[in-house]
């Protein structure tokens, strides 16, 4: 994903800025760059641990 500079953002119309913002949102975990996969893995681990504790408590 390309990073926009402040100058590029300033040169855009509000609609172009909104489109650029919307395009930057990752909506599917499969699209997360590999360098951040460890963050997803850690969050999954935490959720599984929380769910296991909740099952044990009930």
N, C-alpha and C positions, 0 to 999 in steps of 0.2 A: 504494500500500500504506500502510495506516494504521500509525503508530508508537504502540506502547502505552507508557504511563507506568509507572514503578515502582509507583505506587499501584495501577494497574489490574492489573498482574502479581501483586502481593501479594494482591489480592482474589480471584484465581482459584484454583481447585483445581489440584492437580498435573496432572490430566488436561486441564483447560482450557489450562494453560500449554503442555503438550506439543502440543496441537492448534494453538494459536496459533503455536508454533515451526514445526511442520510446514507450516502454511499459508504461512509466510513464505519458504519455500525455493523458489527458482526452479529448475525442473527442465528447462525448455526454453528454449534461447537466444532463441527467438522472443518469449518473454515478458519479456525483459530491458527495462527502461525505456529509452526513446530516449536519455536523458541519459548512459547508460553504454555506448551502442553503440560509441563510440570505443575502449573497453577491449577489447571482443570483436574489433573490427577489428585492433587492434594484436596481440592474441594469435594471431589467424589468420596475420597477416604473419610473426610470429616462427616459427610452426610451419612455414610454407611455406619460409622461409629455412633452417631447420634440416634439413628434408627434402631441399632442394636440395643443401646441403653434404654430406649423407650419401650422396646419389646420386653426387656428384662424387668422393667419397672411395673409392667401391667400384668 
